[in-house]
Amino acid sequence: MRIQVSRTGGFAGIARHREVETTGRPDAAEWEALAEAALTGGRDSPPAGVPDGFRYRITIGDRTVYCADPDLTGAQRTLISRILKEGA
């Protein structure tokens, strides 16, 4: 499963995009469960967010959802943080 996160906005307006391919990873089940939980609280269209806040696009397989600070679910916040730190 390919999990992709794109982040836009923020004070500097710098966009970041990272992804993780879970196939063959020993922790694949953990990543995939977290990804499915993150999809649950997402929206089908980009939310307005707050000034200087980050907005996110999460794509898992063929499904894409959108979310924005400060209204992230716990699963979204954890997934986004891990992808941006560990992803390529």
CNS distance restraints for C-alpha pairs under 8 A (distance, minus, plus):
assign (resid   1 and name CA) (resid  21 and name CA) 5.75 0.50 0.50
assign (resid   1 and name CA) (resid  22 and name CA) 5.31 0.50 0.50
assign (resid   1 and name CA) (resid  23 and name CA) 5.96 0.50 0.50
assign (resid   1 and name CA) (resid  32 and name CA) 7.44 0.50 0.50
assign (resid   1 and name CA) (resid  60 and name CA) 7.11 0.50 0.50
assign (resid   1 and name CA) (resid  61 and name CA) 6.13 0.50 0.50
assign (resid   2 and name CA) (resid  19 and name CA) 6.93 0.50 0.50
assign (resid   2 and name CA) (resid  20 and name CA) 5.84 0.50 0.50
assign (resid   2 and name CA) (resid  21 and name CA) 4.44 0.50 0.50
assign (resid   2 and name CA) (resid  22 and name CA) 6.32 0.50 0.50
assign (resid   2 and name CA) (resid  23 and name CA) 7.97 0.50 0.50
assign (resid   2 and name CA) (resid  60 and name CA) 5.94 0.50 0.50
assign (resid   2 and name CA) (resid  61 and name CA) 5.73 0.50 0.50
assign (resid   3 and name CA) (resid  19 and name CA) 5.47 0.50 0.50
assign (resid   3 and name CA) (resid  20 and name CA) 5.32 0.50 0.50
assign (resid   3 and name CA) (resid  21 and name CA) 6.36 0.50 0.50
assign (resid   3 and name CA) (resid  22 and name CA) 7.76 0.50 0.50
assign (resid   3 and name CA) (resid  35 and name CA) 7.35 0.50 0.50
assign (resid   3 and name CA) (resid  58 and name CA) 7.39 0.50 0.50
assign (resid   3 and name CA) (resid  59 and name CA) 5.88 0.50 0.50
assign (resid   3 and name CA) (resid  60 and name CA) 4.64 0.50 0.50
assign (resid   3 and name CA) (resid  61 and name CA) 6.81 0.50 0.50
assign (resid   4 and name CA) (resid  17 and name CA) 7.33 0.50 0.50
assign (resid   4 and name CA) (resid  18 and name CA) 5.90 0.50 0.50
assign (resid   4 and name CA) (resid  19 and name CA) 4.21 0.50 0.50
assign (resid   4 and name CA) (resid  20 and name CA) 6.60 0.50 0.50
assign (resid   4 and name CA) (resid  57 and name CA) 7.96 0.50 0.50
assign (resid   4 and name CA) (resid  58 and name CA) 5.73 0.50 0.50
assign (resid   4 and name CA) (resid  59 and name CA) 5.01 0.50 0.50
assign (resid   4 and name CA) (resid  60 and name CA) 6.36 0.50 0.50
assign (resid   4 and name CA) (resid  83 and name CA) 7.57 0.50 0.50
assign (resid   5 and name CA) (resid  17 and name CA) 5.73 0.50 0.50
assign (resid   5 and name CA) (resid  18 and name CA) 5.57 0.50 0.50
assign (resid   5 and name CA) (resid  19 and name CA) 6.21 0.50 0.50
assign (resid   5 and name CA) (resid  56 and name CA) 6.76 0.50 0.50
assign (resid   5 and name CA) (resid  57 and name CA) 5.70 0.50 0.50
assign (resid   5 and name CA) (resid  58 and name CA) 4.71 0.50 0.50
assign (resid   5 and name CA) (resid  59 and name CA) 6.47 0.50 0.50
assign (resid   5 and name CA) (resid  80 and name CA) 6.57 0.50 0.50
assign (resid   5 and name CA) (resid  83 and name CA) 6.79 0.50 0.50
assign (resid   5 and name CA) (resid  84 and name CA) 7.38 0.50 0.50
assign (resid   6 and name CA) (resid  15 and name CA) 7.18 0.50 0.50
assign (resid   6 and name CA) (resid  16 and name CA) 5.65 0.50 0.50
assign (resid   6 and name CA) (resid  17 and name CA) 4.32 0.50 0.50
assign (resid   6 and name CA) (resid  18 and name CA) 6.62 0.50 0.50
assign (resid   6 and name CA) (resid  56 and name CA) 5.53 0.50 0.50
assign (resid   6 and name CA) (resid  57 and name CA) 5.12 0.50 0.50
assign (resid   6 and name CA) (resid  58 and name CA) 6.65 0.50 0.50
assign (resid   7 and name CA) (resid  15 and name CA) 5.54 0.50 0.50
assign (resid   7 and name CA) (resid  16 and name CA) 5.18 0.50 0.50
assign (resid   7 and name CA) (resid  17 and name CA) 6.40 0.50 0.50
assign (resid   7 and name CA) (resid  54 and name CA) 6.42 0.50 0.50
assign (resid   7 and name CA) (resid  55 and name CA) 5.71 0.50 0.50
assign (resid   7 and name CA) (resid  56 and name CA) 4.62 0.50 0.50
assign (resid   7 and name CA) (resid  57 and name CA) 6.67 0.50 0.50
assign (resid   8 and name CA) (resid  13 and name CA) 6.37 0.50 0.50
assign (resid   8 and name CA) (resid  14 and name CA) 6.36 0.50 0.50
assign (resid   8 and name CA) (resid  15 and name CA) 4.55 0.50 0.50
assign (resid   8 and name CA) (resid  16 and name CA) 6.74 0.50 0.50
assign (resid   8 and name CA) (resid  54 and name CA) 5.68 0.50 0.50
assign (resid   8 and name CA) (resid  55 and name CA) 5.33 0.50 0.50
assign (resid   8 and name CA) (resid  56 and name CA) 6.48 0.50 0.50
assign (resid   9 and name CA) (resid  13 and name CA) 4.51 0.50 0.50
assign (resid   9 and name CA) (resid  14 and name CA) 6.59 0.50 0.50
assign (resid   9 and name CA) (resid  15 and name CA) 6.94 0.50 0.50
assign (resid   9 and name CA) (resid  52 and name CA) 6.16 0.50 0.50
assign (resid   9 and name CA) (resid  53 and name CA) 5.98 0.50 0.50
assign (resid   9 and name CA) (resid  54 and name CA) 4.74 0.50 0.50
assign (resid   9 and name CA) (resid  55 and name CA) 6.07 0.50 0.50
assign (resid  10 and name CA) (resid  14 and name CA) 7.18 0.50 0.50
assign (resid  10 and name CA) (resid  51 and name CA) 7.80 0.50 0.50
assign (resid  10 and name CA) (resid  52 and name CA) 4.27 0.50 0.50
assign (resid  10 and name CA) (resid  53 and name CA) 4.72 0.50 0.50
assign (resid  10 and name CA) (resid  54 and name CA) 4.99 0.50 0.50
assign (resid  11 and name CA) (resid  52 and name CA) 4.74 0.50 0.50
assign (resid  11 and name CA) (resid  53 and name CA) 7.26 0.50 0.50
assign (resid  13 and name CA) (resid  52 and name CA) 7.94 0.50 0.50
assign (resid  16 and name CA) (resid  84 and name CA) 7.97 0.50 0.50
assign (resid  17 and name CA) (resid  84 and name CA) 7.58 0.50 0.50
assign (resid  18 and name CA) (resid  83 and name CA) 6.27 0.50 0.50
assign (resid  18 and name CA) (resid  84 and name CA) 5.80 0.50 0.50
assign (resid  18 and name CA) (resid  87 and name CA) 5.06 0.50 0.50
assign (resid  18 and name CA) (resid  88 and name CA) 5.30 0.50 0.50
assign (resid  19 and name CA) (resid  83 and name CA) 6.25 0.50 0.50
assign (resid  19 and name CA) (resid  84 and name CA) 7.85 0.50 0.50
assign (resid  19 and name CA) (resid  87 and name CA) 4.85 0.50 0.50
assign (resid  19 and name CA) (resid  88 and name CA) 5.57 0.50 0.50
assign (resid  20 and name CA) (resid  83 and name CA) 6.65 0.50 0.50
assign (resid  20 and name CA) (resid  86 and name CA) 7.66 0.50 0.50
assign (resid  20 and name CA) (resid  87 and name CA) 5.08 0.50 0.50
assign (resid  20 and name CA) (resid  88 and name CA) 6.63 0.50 0.50
assign (resid  22 and name CA) (resid  27 and name CA) 7.72 0.50 0.50
assign (resid  22 and name CA) (resid  28 and name CA) 4.96 0.50 0.50
assign (resid  22 and name CA) (resid  31 and name CA) 6.98 0.50 0.50
assign (resid  22 and name CA) (resid  32 and name CA) 7.52 0.50 0.50
assign (resid  23 and name CA) (resid  28 and name CA) 6.60 0.50 0.50
assign (resid  24 and name CA) (resid  28 and name CA) 7.09 0.50 0.50
assign (resid  27 and name CA) (resid  31 and name CA) 6.49 0.50 0.50
assign (resid  28 and name CA) (resid  32 and name CA) 6.05 0.50 0.50
assign (resid  29 and name CA) (resid  33 and name CA) 6.09 0.50 0.50
assign (resid  30 and name CA) (resid  34 and name CA) 6.23 0.50 0.50
assign (resid  31 and name CA) (resid  35 and name CA) 6.08 0.50 0.50
assign (resid  32 and name CA) (resid  36 and name CA) 6.17 0.50 0.50
assign (resid  33 and name CA) (resid  37 and name CA) 6.27 0.50 0.50
assign (resid  34 and name CA) (resid  38 and name CA) 6.18 0.50 0.50
assign (resid  34 and name CA) (resid  75 and name CA) 6.15 0.50 0.50
assign (resid  34 and name CA) (resid  79 and name CA) 6.47 0.50 0.50
assign (resid  35 and name CA) (resid  39 and name CA) 6.41 0.50 0.50
assign (resid  35 and name CA) (resid  60 and name CA) 7.12 0.50 0.50
assign (resid  35 and name CA) (resid  75 and name CA) 7.67 0.50 0.50
assign (resid  35 and name CA) (resid  76 and name CA) 7.92 0.50 0.50
assign (resid  35 and name CA) (resid  79 and name CA) 6.68 0.50 0.50
assign (resid  36 and name CA) (resid  40 and name CA) 6.78 0.50 0.50
assign (resid  37 and name CA) (resid  41 and name CA) 7.59 0.50 0.50
assign (resid  37 and name CA) (resid  75 and name CA) 5.87 0.50 0.50
assign (resid  37 and name CA) (resid  76 and name CA) 7.59 0.50 0.50
assign (resid  38 and name CA) (resid  42 and name CA) 6.89 0.50 0.50
assign (resid  38 and name CA) (resid  73 and name CA) 7.26 0.50 0.50
assign (resid  38 and name CA) (resid  75 and name CA) 4.94 0.50 0.50
assign (resid  38 and name CA) (resid  76 and name CA) 4.54 0.50 0.50
assign (resid  38 and name CA) (resid  79 and name CA) 7.05 0.50 0.50
assign (resid  39 and name CA) (resid  58 and name CA) 7.75 0.50 0.50
assign (resid  39 and name CA) (resid  64 and name CA) 7.97 0.50 0.50
assign (resid  39 and name CA) (resid  65 and name CA) 6.43 0.50 0.50
assign (resid  39 and name CA) (resid  76 and name CA) 7.74 0.50 0.50
assign (resid  41 and name CA) (resid  72 and name CA) 7.80 0.50 0.50
assign (resid  41 and name CA) (resid  73 and name CA) 6.42 0.50 0.50
assign (resid  41 and name CA) (resid  76 and name CA) 7.76 0.50 0.50
assign (resid  42 and name CA) (resid  65 and name CA) 4.93 0.50 0.50
assign (resid  42 and name CA) (resid  66 and name CA) 5.36 0.50 0.50
assign (resid  42 and name CA) (resid  67 and name CA) 5.66 0.50 0.50
assign (resid  43 and name CA) (resid  47 and name CA) 7.54 0.50 0.50
assign (resid  43 and name CA) (resid  65 and name CA) 5.19 0.50 0.50
assign (resid  43 and name CA) (resid  66 and name CA) 5.03 0.50 0.50
assign (resid  43 and name CA) (resid  67 and name CA) 6.36 0.50 0.50
assign (resid  44 and name CA) (resid  64 and name CA) 7.27 0.50 0.50
assign (resid  44 and name CA) (resid  65 and name CA) 5.30 0.50 0.50
assign (resid  44 and name CA) (resid  66 and name CA) 6.29 0.50 0.50
assign (resid  45 and name CA) (resid  65 and name CA) 7.08 0.50 0.50
assign (resid  45 and name CA) (resid  66 and name CA) 6.04 0.50 0.50
assign (resid  46 and name CA) (resid  55 and name CA) 7.73 0.50 0.50
assign (resid  46 and name CA) (resid  57 and name CA) 7.83 0.50 0.50
assign (resid  46 and name CA) (resid  65 and name CA) 7.99 0.50 0.50
assign (resid  46 and name CA) (resid  66 and name CA) 5.15 0.50 0.50
assign (resid  46 and name CA) (resid  67 and name CA) 6.59 0.50 0.50
assign (resid  47 and name CA) (resid  55 and name CA) 7.69 0.50 0.50
assign (resid  47 and name CA) (resid  66 and name CA) 6.97 0.50 0.50
assign (resid  47 and name CA) (resid  67 and name CA) 6.26 0.50 0.50
assign (resid  47 and name CA) (resid  68 and name CA) 6.45 0.50 0.50
assign (resid  48 and name CA) (resid  68 and name CA) 7.64 0.50 0.50
assign (resid  49 and name CA) (resid  53 and name CA) 6.46 0.50 0.50
assign (resid  49 and name CA) (resid  54 and name CA) 7.35 0.50 0.50
assign (resid  49 and name CA) (resid  55 and name CA) 6.61 0.50 0.50
assign (resid  49 and name CA) (resid  68 and name CA) 5.23 0.50 0.50
assign (resid  49 and name CA) (resid  69 and name CA) 6.19 0.50 0.50
assign (resid  49 and name CA) (resid  70 and name CA) 7.54 0.50 0.50
assign (resid  50 and name CA) (resid  54 and name CA) 7.92 0.50 0.50
assign (resid  50 and name CA) (resid  68 and name CA) 7.94 0.50 0.50
assign (resid  50 and name CA) (resid  69 and name CA) 7.04 0.50 0.50
assign (resid  50 and name CA) (resid  70 and name CA) 7.69 0.50 0.50
assign (resid  53 and name CA) (resid  68 and name CA) 7.34 0.50 0.50
assign (resid  53 and name CA) (resid  69 and name CA) 5.76 0.50 0.50
assign (resid  53 and name CA) (resid  70 and name CA) 7.58 0.50 0.50
assign (resid  54 and name CA) (resid  68 and name CA) 5.85 0.50 0.50
assign (resid  54 and name CA) (resid  69 and name CA) 5.60 0.50 0.50
assign (resid  55 and name CA) (resid  66 and name CA) 7.52 0.50 0.50
assign (resid  55 and name CA) (resid  67 and name CA) 6.01 0.50 0.50
assign (resid  55 and name CA) (resid  68 and name CA) 4.21 0.50 0.50
assign (resid  55 and name CA) (resid  69 and name CA) 6.44 0.50 0.50
assign (resid  56 and name CA) (resid  66 and name CA) 5.65 0.50 0.50
assign (resid  56 and name CA) (resid  67 and name CA) 5.31 0.50 0.50
assign (resid  56 and name CA) (resid  68 and name CA) 5.82 0.50 0.50
assign (resid  57 and name CA) (resid  64 and name CA) 6.82 0.50 0.50
assign (resid  57 and name CA) (resid  65 and name CA) 5.91 0.50 0.50
assign (resid  57 and name CA) (resid  66 and name CA) 4.64 0.50 0.50
assign (resid  57 and name CA) (resid  67 and name CA) 6.70 0.50 0.50
assign (resid  58 and name CA) (resid  64 and name CA) 5.57 0.50 0.50
assign (resid  58 and name CA) (resid  65 and name CA) 5.39 0.50 0.50
assign (resid  58 and name CA) (resid  66 and name CA) 6.20 0.50 0.50
assign (resid  59 and name CA) (resid  63 and name CA) 5.62 0.50 0.50
assign (resid  59 and name CA) (resid  64 and name CA) 4.24 0.50 0.50
assign (resid  59 and name CA) (resid  65 and name CA) 6.54 0.50 0.50
assign (resid  60 and name CA) (resid  64 and name CA) 6.42 0.50 0.50
assign (resid  67 and name CA) (resid  71 and name CA) 7.19 0.50 0.50
assign (resid  67 and name CA) (resid  72 and name CA) 6.44 0.50 0.50
assign (resid  68 and name CA) (resid  72 and name CA) 6.25 0.50 0.50
assign (resid  72 and name CA) (resid  76 and name CA) 5.79 0.50 0.50
assign (resid  72 and name CA) (resid  77 and name CA) 5.91 0.50 0.50
assign (resid  73 and name CA) (resid  77 and name CA) 6.19 0.50 0.50
assign (resid  74 and name CA) (resid  78 and name CA) 6.17 0.50 0.50
assign (resid  75 and name CA) (resid  79 and name CA) 6.00 0.50 0.50
assign (resid  76 and name CA) (resid  80 and name CA) 5.92 0.50 0.50
assign (resid  77 and name CA) (resid  81 and name CA) 6.08 0.50 0.50
assign (resid  78 and name CA) (resid  82 and name CA) 6.17 0.50 0.50
assign (resid  79 and name CA) (resid  83 and name CA) 6.03 0.50 0.50
assign (resid  80 and name CA) (resid  84 and name CA) 6.03 0.50 0.50
assign (resid  81 and name CA) (resid  85 and name CA) 6.18 0.50 0.50
assign (resid  82 and name CA) (resid  86 and name CA) 5.78 0.50 0.50
assign (resid  82 and name CA) (resid  87 and name CA) 7.52 0.50 0.50
assign (resid  83 and name CA) (resid  87 and name CA) 4.83 0.50 0.50
